[in-house]
Amino acid sequence: MAKITVNDSCIGCGACTAVAPDVFELGDEGLAVVIGEDNTDGAKEAAESCPVEAIEVE
């Protein structure tokens, strides 16, 4: 299984939640948090759409 993380570069734009809502949500601070790691393809697509490259999929 892939490890999905959001680094400190996140600006809370919400692109990842639009692309992969089963993997990401915006937390209490308005920044992306990982809520599921089953959709690796969605996470990779979200990483590609992130304007600040805050998502890492290993």
C-alpha positions in Angstrom: 0.0 0.0 0.0 1.2 3.5 -0.8 2.0 6.0 1.9 0.2 9.3 1.3 1.2 12.5 3.1 0.5 16.2 2.9 3.5 18.4 3.7 3.8 21.9 5.2 3.5 23.5 1.8 -0.3 23.0 1.7 -2.3 26.2 1.2 -5.7 24.7 1.6 -6.9 25.3 -2.0 -9.0 22.2 -2.0 -8.0 20.8 -5.4 -7.1 17.4 -3.8 -10.5 17.1 -2.1 -12.2 17.7 -5.5 -10.1 15.1 -7.2 -10.0 12.5 -4.5 -12.6 13.1 -1.8 -12.2 9.6 -0.5 -8.5 10.3 0.2 -8.4 14.0 1.4 -10.5 16.5 3.3 -9.8 19.9 4.6 -9.2 19.8 8.3 -10.1 22.2 11.1 -7.2 24.5 10.1 -8.4 24.6 6.5 -5.5 22.4 5.3 -5.6 19.1 3.6 -5.5 15.9 5.7 -5.4 12.3 4.5 -8.5 10.4 5.5 -8.0 7.2 3.4 -5.1 5.5 1.7 -7.0 3.0 -0.5 -7.3 5.1 -3.7 -3.6 5.4 -4.8 -4.6 6.4 -8.3 -6.7 9.3 -6.9 -3.9 10.4 -4.6 -1.5 10.5 -7.5 -3.9 12.5 -9.6 -4.4 14.9 -6.7 -0.7 15.2 -6.2 -0.4 16.2 -9.9 -3.1 18.8 -9.5 -1.7 20.3 -6.3 -0.5 23.9 -7.2 2.2 23.8 -4.4 3.2 20.1 -4.7 2.2 19.5 -1.1 1.1 15.9 -1.7 3.6 13.0 -1.6 2.7 9.4 -2.6 5.3 6.8 -1.9 
